[in-house]
Amino acid sequence: MRDQHKRKDVWHRKMRYGKKLCAAGLSICLLLTGCSGLPFGKDKSRDVYTPPKSTDVECTQEPEVIGMSDEDATYASLEYLNLMSDEEKVGQLFNVNLELLDQTKGQYYEHKKLTKAMKETLEQYPVGGVTLFSRNIWNRKQTKKLIRKLQKNSSTPLFVCVDEEGGDVARIGNNPKMKTDTFPSMEEIGKTEDADYVYYMAETIGSQIGELGFNVDFAPVADVKTTEMNSEIGTRSFGDDPKKVAEYVSAYVKGLESQNICSTLKHFPGQGSSSGDTHQGSVDIDSSISKLRQIDFVPFVNGMDAGADFVMISHISVSRVTETSEPASLSNLIMTTILREELNYSGLIITDAFDMASITDKYSAGDAAVKSFEAGADIILMPEDLPGAFDAVLKRVQSGKITEKRLNDTVQRILKLKFQKGIMTLEDTAQKKEAE
């Protein structure tokens, strides 16, 4: 935990930049203005993916590991993996909202405490993570207790996630009862052109959500907003300059990492040029692979180099690149060929929420989960039907259609990060051995 001097320093920086924004005539409260877009040209021809000859993106130094070392975490994760059943391994592939753990009161019920149904679901479907929303967060005491009980009733320690970007998307910061700091939108912060402020903002967010029991922040947004028609990203992007966005994304990642909070780059391959909303239905962006490399990929590469733990895959389709209309979250080309192989990403790949219309309109929960995992995803976020998705993946594993190596590679990657961050310890391994 940071000392009082550093907390005051962060506060003074916030006040100084808050005054700077006000002096410029910008409203931190309303956050409704847009940023100028970059012209995309009129070339409508297909541009099928081809491997690049080189990359111009500079690499930054790897961040210091705060928890268990890489070598120790590798050994610990492999040891724990060998104690797991197929059901436990498949469970690690899912991150769910509380309504998926207790569906007795509807799809968006405001669960604020652990229920008997949640305990039973966690036992039957031992998921790897949970995500809390504003509807689940009442005050500090309630939130800490809820997270503590969720962890206690999980056979393997959980990723506990929240969307805490700053600006409008701040499940905790926008609740006065949580008594945490609030921040301007990323669009407003981007206009200050100060990466130091971004770092201290993320450091503050990381410290404050960590105190509550969260260990993953679904932030920062790495999308380069290149059209004013983009309503889904809106003011959540740092701007339309890929180099500047990359600088701020890198600073944000490092700020979270300094507090041992997992960061998440979203929404790959970049949906800053989209004019639709994947919550409502299918969205196809008219971007070529060269345009993605020159604009959209730049902040993601910088964020990965800064040490980002997760990359969240969007449900947009990029038909000029993939020659299909399938969402990126189901695309082997996007997740494996481009993200893993071209961009050399070795962290966790998590999908955007699978209860969004862009998925549910065309795929069953089981089909979507299987297709996404086989295409390269590590974690499926909030499937529409947890039992259906879980059972479909488990069936493929037991039939051998999903190989043991493929499953083990992903689960070991998940466990390794949990050990590195201190979410799991050697005590968890010892307890599991005793339970065998």
C-alpha positions as CSV (number, residue, x, y, z in Angstrom):
1,M,0.0,0.0,0.0
2,R,1.3,3.4,-0.8
3,D,2.3,5.9,1.9
4,Q,0.5,9.1,2.6
5,H,3.0,11.2,0.8
6,K,2.4,9.4,-2.5
7,R,-1.4,9.5,-2.1
8,K,-1.2,13.3,-1.6
9,D,1.0,13.6,-4.6
10,V,-1.5,11.8,-6.7
11,W,-4.3,14.0,-5.3
12,H,-2.4,17.2,-6.1
13,R,-1.7,16.0,-9.7
14,K,-5.4,15.3,-10.1
15,M,-6.4,18.7,-8.8
16,R,-3.8,20.5,-11.0
17,Y,-5.0,18.7,-14.2
18,G,-8.6,19.2,-13.2
19,K,-8.0,22.9,-13.1
20,K,-6.2,22.7,-16.4
21,L,-9.2,21.0,-18.1
22,C,-11.6,23.6,-16.6
23,A,-9.4,26.5,-17.8
24,A,-9.6,25.1,-21.3
25,G,-13.4,25.3,-21.0
26,L,-13.8,21.5,-20.9
27,S,-16.4,19.8,-18.7
28,I,-15.1,16.9,-16.7
29,C,-18.7,16.0,-15.7
30,L,-20.4,15.9,-19.0
31,L,-17.7,14.3,-21.2
32,L,-19.8,14.4,-24.3
33,T,-17.4,15.9,-26.9
34,G,-15.8,13.8,-29.7
35,C,-12.3,13.8,-31.2
36,S,-11.4,14.4,-34.8
37,G,-11.2,11.4,-37.1
38,L,-8.5,10.3,-39.5
39,P,-9.6,9.8,-43.1
40,F,-9.7,6.2,-44.2
41,G,-9.7,6.7,-48.0
42,K,-12.0,5.1,-50.6
43,D,-10.3,1.8,-51.3
44,K,-13.0,-0.8,-50.9
45,S,-11.0,-3.8,-52.3
46,R,-10.4,-6.9,-50.3
47,D,-7.2,-7.0,-48.4
48,V,-6.6,-10.6,-47.3
49,Y,-4.2,-11.1,-44.4
50,T,-0.5,-11.6,-45.3
51,P,2.4,-11.8,-42.7
52,P,4.3,-8.5,-42.3
53,K,7.9,-8.1,-43.3
54,S,8.8,-6.0,-40.3
55,T,7.4,-3.9,-37.5
56,D,8.3,-0.3,-36.6
57,V,6.9,-0.5,-33.0
58,E,9.5,-0.1,-30.3
59,C,9.6,-2.5,-27.4
60,T,9.8,-1.3,-23.8
61,Q,11.5,-3.0,-20.9
62,E,9.6,-5.8,-19.2
63,P,7.9,-4.7,-15.9
64,E,9.2,-6.1,-12.6
65,V,7.2,-9.1,-11.4
66,I,5.7,-8.1,-8.0
67,G,4.6,-11.6,-7.0
68,M,6.1,-15.0,-7.6
69,S,8.9,-15.1,-10.1
70,D,8.4,-16.4,-13.6
71,E,10.4,-19.5,-13.0
72,D,8.7,-20.3,-9.7
73,A,5.2,-19.5,-11.1
74,T,5.9,-21.9,-14.0
75,Y,6.8,-24.7,-11.6
76,A,3.9,-24.0,-9.2
77,S,1.3,-23.8,-12.0
78,L,2.5,-27.1,-13.5
79,E,2.3,-28.8,-10.1
80,Y,-1.2,-27.5,-9.5
81,L,-2.3,-28.4,-13.0
82,N,-1.4,-32.1,-12.4
83,L,-3.8,-32.2,-9.5
84,M,-6.8,-30.9,-11.5
85,S,-9.6,-32.9,-13.0
86,D,-10.9,-32.2,-16.6
87,E,-13.9,-30.4,-15.0
88,E,-11.7,-28.2,-13.0
89,K,-9.5,-27.4,-16.0
90,V,-12.5,-26.5,-18.1
91,G,-13.9,-24.3,-15.3
92,Q,-10.8,-22.1,-15.5
93,L,-11.8,-21.2,-19.1
94,F,-14.9,-19.2,-17.9
95,N,-15.3,-15.9,-16.3
96,V,-18.9,-15.1,-15.2
97,N,-21.2,-12.5,-13.8
98,L,-23.1,-13.3,-10.6
99,E,-26.4,-13.9,-12.4
100,L,-24.8,-16.9,-14.1
101,L,-24.0,-18.3,-10.7
102,D,-27.5,-17.7,-9.4
103,Q,-30.2,-17.5,-12.1
104,T,-33.2,-17.9,-9.8
105,K,-34.0,-14.1,-9.9
106,G,-33.4,-13.1,-13.5
107,Q,-30.7,-12.2,-15.9
108,Y,-29.7,-8.8,-14.3
109,Y,-30.7,-9.3,-10.7
110,E,-28.7,-7.0,-8.3
111,H,-26.9,-9.7,-6.4
112,K,-24.9,-8.2,-3.5
113,K,-24.2,-11.2,-1.4
114,L,-23.2,-14.8,-1.9
115,T,-26.3,-17.1,-2.1
116,K,-26.8,-20.8,-1.7
117,A,-27.3,-21.2,-5.4
118,M,-23.9,-19.5,-6.1
119,K,-22.2,-21.9,-3.8
120,E,-23.8,-24.9,-5.6
121,T,-22.9,-23.5,-9.0
122,L,-19.3,-22.9,-8.0
123,E,-19.1,-26.5,-6.9
124,Q,-20.6,-27.9,-10.0
125,Y,-19.0,-25.5,-12.5
126,P,-15.7,-24.4,-10.9
127,V,-15.2,-21.2,-12.9
128,G,-11.8,-19.4,-13.0
129,G,-13.1,-15.9,-12.5
130,V,-16.1,-13.6,-11.7
131,T,-16.9,-10.1,-12.9
132,L,-18.8,-7.6,-10.7
133,F,-20.9,-4.8,-12.0
134,S,-22.4,-1.6,-10.5
135,R,-25.5,-3.6,-9.6
136,N,-23.4,-5.8,-7.4
137,I,-21.5,-3.1,-5.6
138,W,-23.2,-1.2,-2.7
139,N,-20.6,-0.1,-0.3
140,R,-17.0,-1.0,0.7
141,K,-17.9,-3.4,3.5
142,Q,-20.5,-5.3,1.4
143,T,-18.1,-5.5,-1.6
144,K,-15.2,-6.8,0.5
145,K,-17.4,-9.4,2.1
146,L,-18.9,-10.5,-1.2
147,I,-15.5,-11.0,-2.8
148,R,-14.1,-12.7,0.3
149,K,-16.9,-15.2,0.3
150,L,-16.7,-15.9,-3.4
151,Q,-13.0,-16.7,-3.0
152,K,-13.7,-18.9,0.0
153,N,-16.3,-20.9,-1.9
154,S,-14.1,-21.4,-5.0
155,S,-11.9,-24.6,-5.2
156,T,-9.3,-22.6,-7.1
157,P,-8.7,-18.9,-6.3
158,L,-10.6,-16.6,-8.7
159,F,-9.8,-13.7,-11.0
160,V,-12.1,-11.0,-9.6
161,C,-12.7,-8.5,-12.3
162,V,-14.3,-5.1,-12.8
163,D,-14.6,-2.5,-15.5
164,E,-12.8,0.5,-13.9
165,E,-11.5,2.6,-16.7
166,G,-12.2,6.0,-15.3
167,G,-14.7,8.5,-16.8
168,D,-18.2,7.1,-17.4
169,V,-17.1,3.4,-17.1
170,A,-16.2,3.2,-13.4
171,R,-18.3,0.7,-11.6
172,I,-16.6,1.7,-8.3
173,G,-15.5,5.3,-8.8
174,N,-19.0,6.5,-9.8
175,N,-20.5,5.1,-6.6
176,P,-20.1,7.8,-3.9
177,K,-20.5,5.1,-1.2
178,M,-17.3,3.4,-2.3
179,K,-15.3,6.5,-1.3
180,T,-12.7,6.2,-4.1
181,D,-11.4,8.8,-6.5
182,T,-13.1,9.7,-9.8
183,F,-11.4,10.7,-13.0
184,P,-12.2,12.4,-16.3
185,S,-12.9,10.4,-19.4
186,M,-9.9,9.1,-21.4
187,E,-10.8,11.4,-24.2
188,E,-10.4,14.4,-21.9
189,I,-7.2,13.1,-20.4
190,G,-5.9,12.4,-23.9
191,K,-6.2,16.1,-24.6
192,T,-3.8,17.0,-21.8
193,E,-1.1,15.0,-23.5
194,D,0.4,14.0,-20.2
195,A,1.3,10.3,-19.7
196,D,2.4,10.9,-16.1
197,Y,-1.1,11.8,-15.2
198,V,-2.4,8.6,-16.9
199,Y,0.2,6.6,-14.8
200,Y,-0.8,8.1,-11.5
201,M,-4.5,7.7,-12.4
202,A,-4.1,4.0,-13.1
203,E,-1.9,3.6,-10.0
204,T,-4.6,5.2,-7.9
205,I,-7.3,3.0,-9.4
206,G,-5.2,-0.1,-9.0
207,S,-4.5,0.7,-5.3
208,Q,-8.1,1.4,-4.5
209,I,-9.7,-1.6,-6.2
210,G,-7.0,-3.8,-4.8
211,E,-8.0,-2.8,-1.3
212,L,-11.5,-4.1,-2.0
213,G,-10.3,-7.5,-3.2
214,F,-10.3,-7.1,-7.0
215,N,-7.3,-8.4,-8.9
216,V,-8.2,-7.7,-12.5
217,D,-9.2,-4.4,-14.1
218,F,-10.8,-4.6,-17.6
219,A,-8.8,-1.5,-18.7
220,P,-7.3,0.3,-20.5
221,V,-9.2,0.9,-23.7
222,A,-6.5,0.7,-26.4
223,D,-8.9,1.5,-29.3
224,V,-7.9,4.4,-31.5
225,K,-11.1,6.4,-32.1
226,T,-11.0,7.3,-35.8
227,T,-14.7,8.1,-36.4
228,E,-17.2,10.3,-34.7
229,M,-19.9,7.8,-35.4
230,N,-18.4,5.4,-32.9
231,S,-21.0,5.2,-30.1
232,E,-19.7,2.0,-28.4
233,I,-16.2,3.5,-27.6
234,G,-17.2,7.1,-27.4
235,T,-15.2,9.0,-24.8
236,R,-13.5,5.9,-23.6
237,S,-10.6,6.2,-26.1
238,F,-7.6,8.4,-25.5
239,G,-7.9,9.8,-29.0
240,D,-7.3,9.5,-32.7
241,D,-3.4,9.6,-32.8
242,P,-2.1,6.0,-32.5
243,K,1.3,7.0,-31.1
244,K,-0.3,9.1,-28.4
245,V,-2.9,6.5,-27.5
246,A,0.0,3.9,-27.4
247,E,1.9,6.2,-24.9
248,Y,-1.1,6.6,-22.6
249,V,-2.1,2.9,-22.8
250,S,1.5,1.9,-21.8
251,A,1.4,4.3,-18.9
252,Y,-2.0,3.0,-17.8
253,V,-0.7,-0.6,-17.9
254,K,2.3,0.3,-15.9
255,G,0.3,2.1,-13.3
256,L,-2.0,-0.9,-12.7
257,E,0.9,-3.3,-12.7
258,S,2.7,-1.2,-10.0
259,Q,-0.2,-2.1,-7.7
260,N,-0.1,-5.8,-8.7
261,I,-3.5,-5.5,-10.5
262,C,-3.9,-7.3,-13.8
263,S,-4.5,-5.0,-16.8
264,T,-6.6,-5.7,-19.9
265,L,-6.1,-4.2,-23.3
266,K,-9.4,-3.9,-25.2
267,H,-10.9,-4.4,-27.7
268,F,-8.5,-6.2,-30.1
269,P,-8.1,-5.9,-33.1
270,G,-9.3,-2.4,-32.5
271,Q,-12.8,-1.1,-32.9
272,G,-12.2,2.6,-32.9
273,S,-13.3,2.8,-36.5
274,S,-16.6,1.0,-36.0
275,S,-20.0,2.8,-36.3
276,G,-22.1,0.0,-34.9
277,D,-22.5,-1.5,-31.4
278,T,-21.6,-5.2,-30.8
279,H,-24.0,-5.2,-27.8
280,Q,-26.8,-4.8,-30.3
281,G,-25.7,-7.0,-33.3
282,S,-23.0,-7.8,-35.8
283,V,-20.5,-5.1,-36.7
284,D,-18.0,-5.2,-39.6
285,I,-15.2,-2.6,-39.9
286,D,-13.8,-1.7,-43.3
287,S,-10.2,-1.9,-42.3
288,S,-7.3,-3.5,-44.3
289,I,-4.5,-5.4,-42.6
290,S,-2.1,-2.6,-43.4
291,K,-4.4,0.0,-41.8
292,L,-4.8,-2.2,-38.7
293,R,-1.0,-2.4,-38.5
294,Q,-0.4,1.3,-39.0
295,I,-3.2,2.5,-36.6
296,D,-5.1,0.0,-34.5
297,F,-2.4,-2.4,-33.5
298,V,0.1,0.3,-32.3
299,P,-1.4,0.8,-28.8
300,F,-1.9,-2.9,-28.3
301,V,1.7,-3.6,-29.1
302,N,2.9,-0.9,-26.7
303,G,0.5,-2.2,-24.0
304,M,1.8,-5.7,-24.4
305,D,5.4,-4.5,-24.2
306,A,4.5,-2.7,-21.0
307,G,3.4,-5.9,-19.5
308,A,-0.4,-6.2,-20.0
309,D,-1.7,-9.5,-18.6
310,F,-4.9,-9.8,-20.7
311,V,-6.0,-8.8,-24.2
312,M,-9.7,-8.7,-24.7
313,I,-11.0,-9.7,-28.1
314,S,-13.8,-7.7,-29.7
315,H,-16.9,-9.2,-31.4
316,I,-16.3,-7.0,-34.5
317,S,-15.6,-8.7,-37.8
318,V,-12.9,-7.6,-40.2
319,S,-14.1,-9.1,-43.5
320,R,-11.4,-7.4,-45.6
321,V,-8.8,-9.3,-43.6
322,T,-10.5,-12.6,-42.7
323,E,-12.7,-12.9,-45.8
324,T,-15.6,-13.9,-43.4
325,S,-18.2,-12.2,-41.3
326,E,-17.3,-14.2,-38.2
327,P,-16.5,-12.1,-35.1
328,A,-12.9,-11.6,-34.1
329,S,-13.6,-13.5,-30.9
330,L,-14.3,-16.6,-32.9
331,S,-11.5,-16.1,-35.5
332,N,-8.3,-18.3,-35.5
333,L,-6.7,-15.8,-37.9
334,I,-7.3,-12.8,-35.5
335,M,-6.4,-14.6,-32.2
336,T,-3.8,-17.1,-33.2
337,T,-2.2,-16.0,-36.5
338,I,-2.1,-12.3,-35.8
339,L,-2.2,-11.8,-32.0
340,R,-0.1,-14.8,-31.0
341,E,2.2,-15.3,-33.9
342,E,2.6,-11.9,-35.6
343,L,2.4,-9.8,-32.5
344,N,4.1,-12.4,-30.4
345,Y,1.6,-12.1,-27.5
346,S,2.1,-14.7,-24.7
347,G,-0.4,-13.5,-22.1
348,L,-4.0,-14.4,-21.6
349,I,-6.6,-13.9,-24.4
350,I,-10.1,-13.2,-23.0
351,T,-13.2,-12.6,-25.1
352,D,-15.6,-9.7,-24.8
353,A,-18.9,-10.7,-23.1
354,F,-20.5,-13.7,-24.9
355,D,-24.0,-12.5,-23.8
356,M,-23.9,-9.7,-26.4
357,A,-26.2,-9.8,-29.4
358,S,-23.3,-10.1,-31.8
359,I,-22.8,-13.6,-30.5
360,T,-26.2,-14.7,-29.2
361,D,-28.0,-13.7,-32.5
362,K,-26.1,-16.4,-34.4
363,Y,-24.6,-18.9,-32.0
364,S,-25.6,-21.1,-29.1
365,A,-23.6,-20.7,-25.9
366,G,-22.0,-24.1,-26.4
367,D,-21.1,-23.6,-30.1
368,A,-19.7,-20.1,-29.4
369,A,-17.6,-21.3,-26.5
370,V,-16.1,-24.3,-28.4
371,K,-15.5,-22.3,-31.5
372,S,-13.8,-19.4,-29.6
373,F,-11.6,-21.7,-27.5
374,E,-10.5,-23.8,-30.5
375,A,-9.7,-20.5,-32.4
376,G,-7.3,-19.4,-29.7
377,A,-9.2,-17.8,-26.8
378,D,-8.1,-18.7,-23.2
379,I,-11.1,-17.4,-21.3
380,I,-14.7,-17.0,-22.4
381,L,-16.3,-14.0,-20.7
382,M,-19.9,-14.4,-19.5
383,P,-21.5,-17.0,-21.9
384,E,-25.3,-16.6,-22.2
385,D,-25.7,-20.1,-20.7
386,L,-22.9,-21.3,-18.4
387,P,-24.0,-25.0,-18.2
388,G,-24.4,-25.2,-22.0
389,A,-21.0,-23.6,-22.7
390,F,-19.2,-25.6,-20.0
391,D,-20.7,-28.9,-21.0
392,A,-20.0,-28.3,-24.7
393,V,-16.3,-27.7,-24.1
394,L,-16.0,-30.6,-21.6
395,K,-17.6,-32.9,-24.1
396,R,-15.0,-31.9,-26.8
397,V,-12.2,-32.5,-24.3
398,Q,-13.4,-35.9,-23.3
399,S,-13.9,-36.9,-26.9
400,G,-10.3,-35.8,-27.7
401,K,-11.5,-33.2,-30.2
402,I,-9.9,-30.6,-27.9
403,T,-6.5,-32.1,-27.2
404,E,-5.1,-32.5,-23.7
405,K,-2.2,-30.3,-24.7
406,R,-4.4,-27.5,-25.9
407,L,-6.4,-27.5,-22.7
408,N,-3.3,-27.8,-20.4
409,D,-1.5,-25.0,-22.2
410,T,-4.3,-22.6,-21.6
411,V,-5.0,-23.6,-18.0
412,Q,-1.3,-23.5,-17.1
413,R,-1.1,-20.0,-18.6
414,I,-4.0,-19.0,-16.3
415,L,-2.6,-20.6,-13.2
416,K,0.8,-19.1,-13.8
417,L,-0.5,-15.6,-13.8
418,K,-2.5,-16.3,-10.7
419,F,0.7,-17.5,-8.9
420,Q,2.7,-14.5,-10.3
421,K,0.1,-12.1,-8.9
422,G,-0.2,-13.8,-5.5
423,I,-3.8,-14.7,-6.3
424,M,-2.7,-18.3,-5.7
425,T,0.0,-19.5,-3.3
426,L,1.8,-22.7,-2.6
427,E,-0.6,-23.1,0.3
428,D,-3.4,-23.6,-2.3
429,T,-1.4,-26.5,-3.8
430,A,-0.8,-28.0,-0.4
431,Q,-4.5,-27.8,0.4
432,K,-5.4,-29.4,-2.9
433,K,-3.0,-32.3,-2.3
434,E,-4.6,-32.9,1.1
435,A,-8.0,-33.0,-0.5
436,E,-7.0,-35.7,-3.0
